[in-house]
Amino acid sequence: MAVRLPDSIRSRVTYMLAKAHQRQLALFERHTAELGISAREYAVLLLLEGQDHIWQSEIADALGLDRTTVTYLVDALESRAWVARRRDPADRRAHVVTLTDAGRESLDQQVRPAARAATDELLAPLDATEQAQLRSLLARLNSDLP
């Protein structure tokens, strides 16, 4: 028999946000299973999409990830030729990462549509107005983040 959490837990905003996030990650994994990409790798691709180039350490800072984790993420994306990494000529200790044409094409043609399908499934219980309201409220909650 499954234990049902009491309403004192289930009604907490932090619990509900965490559960929604967990559900979104599970849906993302299901919708991208054939692509073999993680949500964190997708975040790296999205970050790189808007940048000409970015230091690997800046990826870690922007996404709130450990630098070692980012190294593994970039390794995985580089092995697929979706990103390119090179030493920064101005600072040989730093690695510059860029999105490749193949990465941009995969992002546009495969990954983003799968991620959108996962989000659509998550938000399906809400009508269009409620979805817009949720996005607006979450944006306000996160307005002070970089």
Secondary structure as UniProt FT lines:
FT   HELIX           7..10
FT   HELIX           13..31
FT   TURN            32..36
FT   HELIX           39..49
FT   STRAND          54..55
FT   HELIX           56..63
FT   HELIX           67..79
FT   TURN            80..81
FT   STRAND          83..88
FT   TURN            89..90
FT   STRAND          91..99
FT   HELIX           101..106
FT   HELIX           107..111
FT   HELIX           112..123
FT   TURN            124..125
FT   HELIX           128..141
FT   TURN            142..144
//
